[in-house]
C-alpha cells in the first residue's frame, strides 16, 4: 500500500465520520424530544441522565474522530 492510497483511505474515513458526527449532532439538537421518547421506551432513563449520556457520546465521538481520522489524514498530507 503506497502513501497515496493510505491518504485517500484516511480522507474518505474523515469525510464519512465527519458526516456522521454532524448528522448525529444535528439530530440530537433538532429532535431532542423525539430521540428521548424513542430511547425512553427502551430504557427507563431520566431526561437529565439522557442529556448527559448524549453529550458525552458526542464529545467522545468527536475526540475519537479527531484522534483516529483527522490527525492521521493531516499527517499523511504533510509528509505526502
C-alpha positions, -999 to 999 in steps of 0.1 A, spaced: 0 0 0 15 33 -10 12 66 7 -13 80 -18 -37 50 -12 -34 55 25 -40 92 22 -72 85 1 -83 59 27 -80 84 56 -96 112 35 -127 91 30 -127 79 66 -126 115 77 -154 126 53 -177 98 63 -171 101 100 -174 139 99 -207 134 82 -219 110 108 -207 134 136 -226 163 121 -257 143 114 -257 129 149 -252 164 164 -280 179 143 -304 151 150 -298 153 188 -301 191 188 -331 194 165 -351 164 175 -343 160 212 -378 152 223 -383 126 196 -349 109 203 -356 109 240 -391 95 236 -378 68 214 -350 58 238 -372 61 269 -394 34 255 -364 10 255 -346 22 287 -360 36 319 -338 67 320 -345 102 333 -342 132 309 -312 147 327 -293 114 325 -302 110 289 -289 145 281 -256 138 299 -252 105 280 -259 121 246 -235 149 251 -209 125 265 -213 104 234 -209 133 211 -178 145 229 -163 111 229 -171 106 192 -155 139 184 -123 131 202 -121 97 186 -128 112 152 -101 138 156 -76 113 170 -81 84 146 -92 101 114 -83 137 111 -48 137 126 -36 107 105 -51 123 74 -34 156 81 -1 139 89 -2 120 56 -10 152 37 21 168 53 45 140 45 30 132 11 
